[in-house]
Amino acid sequence: MEKQEVDSKLQERKMCGRLLMFPLPAQGHINPMLQLANILYSKGFNITIIHTSFNSPNKSNYPHFTFKNIGEARPTGYPTGSVAKGGAASKVILLNKVCFDPFHDCVKRLLSDSSADDRILCLITDALFYFTQHVADLLKLPRIVLRTSSLSAFHVFYLYPILLQQGYLSVQDSNSEAPVPEAEPLKVKDISQTYQIEGEDLGMMIAGMMTGTKAASAIVWNTFEELEQSVLPTIQQNFPIPSFTIGPFHKYFTASASSLLEQDKTAISWLDMQAPLSVLYVSFGSVALIDKSEFFEMAWALANSKQKFLWVVRPGVIRGSEWLESFPDGLQEAVSERGHIVKWAPQQEVLAHPATACFWSHCGWNSTLESICEGVPMICSPSFGDQPTNARYVEAVWKVGLVLENGIKREEIERAIRRVMIDQEGKEMRMRMSCLKKKVNLCLMEGGSSYKSLEGLVNFILSL
C-alpha cells in the first residue's frame, strides 16, 4: 500500500497514540496483522511492528510504520519460511519460549522511550503468541488478540479437550464420515485432519492460546458477522471479552504489499487472454506440501479436465523436488497445452479477474475469504489446522464449493472440476457466492456490521 493511499484515509481524527503489533512469522499470519495495522493507521493510530529476523516484513512497503527487530529468535530446526504441517505445534511452543526475553526487553524499551504526545496504548499480538499476555501483565500494558482463523475454526480448537475425551482423535477413526454432534457440520475425518497427531505439544499449544485469549482485553477477528453469525454468540459466551468482527481486512485497501514471495505478473497477462469464467485457479498457499504422486495426480487431472487452468507450484511444495524437474515425459506437454504454471501469483488480482471461474484451494482462511469476496466457487483440499473446518463450511454451510473427500485422486478431481465449472450445480454455487460477495460489500459500508465493529474497536482502544 502506498503511503499516500493511507494518508488519504486520515480525515476522521488526528494521531491519537501508538499501537505495538507483533505477528507470528508465517505468511498466513503476517498478512492479516499488517492489513489490520493499515486499517488502524488509517483511523489515526501510530504503528510499531515488532518482528523477528526471519520472515521479516519488507519495510520499504510500509514507510508509514516503525519497525523493531527482536533478532533471530528462531528455535533449532525451525524452517525458514513458515509454520509447516508436521510438528507445527512444537515449533509454535518453542517460538513462545525463545521470543519471551527479546520481546519483553523490546517493549520495555519502547515504553520507557515513549512520550506523552505518542503514548503507547496497547499491544496487539497474534493469538498463537500467547506468551505476550505475561509480558503485557508484567509491563501493565493492555493486550488485544488477533485471531487469524475463522470464528468456526477457533471454536473447534476450543473444543479440543472435549473431542479428545470423546475419542474423535482416535487413529482408527481418522477417515470416518460420521458426523461430530459437538462440532457440526464437521465429520470425524475433519477432526482428525484438524489436529494432526502431535502428542502433548498440540494440547499445550491450544491450551496456551485459549488461556492467553481469555486473559486478553479483547479479540479482533478477520471475518464478518453475516458469514459466521451462528457461532458468534458461542464465542462471546466462552470468551466474555469484547469481540470485534471487522473483516475482511484485505477489502479496506486496494493494494497488498505483505507477500513474502515474489509474485509472477505473467499470471494476469495470461488470464487477460482467456475467455470470461473459463479458468480454474489452483493454489495451495504458502505452507502446504504434497508428495510427488499427489502432484502427478493433480497434473493428470488438470490435463484431462479439458479446462483452462492457472496453477501455482511453489518452489519446494513437492517433497523431494526443487520445482518441476520431476515431471515425467509427456505430462508437462499435456499440462502446458491448457495451463499456465507460476511459482507465485498475485492472488487477489487473480480471483478478481473476469476469466477466473473456480478456485482449487487448501482452504486457509485468507484464501477462503478472498474467494468469497470475489464470488469465486471453490474446490477444497484441506490439509491441517483450520483448513478442514473452513472447507466443510464452504461445502455444507455456505454451499459454495466442494470438498475432495478422498485426497488427491485424479478421477475425483476431474468430477469436481466438471461439477463446479460446467454443471448446473456450479452455477448455483456461483449464485450463492454472489450473495455472499454482496454481503461483504454491505458490511463494510457505513452502518454495516464490520464498519460499526471497527468504530467500536477504535473507541475501545482509546478508552484503555
C-alpha angles and dihedrals in degrees: 000000000000117000090234090058092053093044090054088063095056096090097109105063144358121254103292109181143315131279124203111214126190120186126194104251098249127103096243090052100039093053098059093040092055091044089052089048090055091048092051092043088056088055093058106271126129112231132216116185114205111199146162123250094249117070088008117171120257100258093198089068090058109044089155093064132073115229128207120189115208092192135252095319090170121148118232109274095016107145119240103240112035154337096284134198113274115048093011092137094052091050092051090049091051091048089054089054102043095043096053101086099039092044093048092049092047095051092044090054092047091051092050092048096046122108134214089252092055103031119179105240103183151326121260111195138168111268090237089062089073093155088074091075089067090049090049091050093048092050094039093237123142115244126208119194124223112204110196097195130076121277088246095054092047089053090053089053089049088055093055097109091049095046091047091051091049091055098244091135093060113132090223091062097042094117098037118136090204116127122249107225092194091057109029130213091025125104126218089255089057091054091050091051093045096057102033104199107274101150120226094344093073094052090046093051093048092046090050092050093048095046092046092048094049090052093050125100094238145342127237119202130198093220139080129245098239092057097053105018092131094065100034096085090052091051091048091050094050093042107037095193127098114289119200117197099191102150161157085072097189092059094067093074132028099226133061122202103165102091114126090203128067112255119228107223092194084083089072096042089051091049089050088066095053130089120257115279092002104113133084111210114210123193132143096194132240100306115036119103127201135197121245090249090055090047091054091048090052092048095049091045091052092046092048095044091078088221129119114250142186108210125194109207105181115209107260094017090115110070110242095011134094094211132307101344091106094066108125121227112288097012097087090050091050091050095045091055093069107012147058120219123204134172093231134355137206089252101191090053091047093051091046092050115110091228093061112098105164140012120218101199146164085234101238108170096250091052093045092051092046090053092049091048091055096041095242118151117229144226107205130215103168120189114181146323115029093348099089091051093048091048094049091050090049090055107030106027108027092025093212101125150005134260118223095229098190103046123249105345118151098221093051091046092051091050091049092050091051093047094052102034104033114016129080088250089066092050089054090050090052091052091052090047088052089056091051090049090055090050089053091054092047095048091057096049122094107287092019122128097255092042091055092042091054091051087051091051092050092050091046092053091048089052094056 
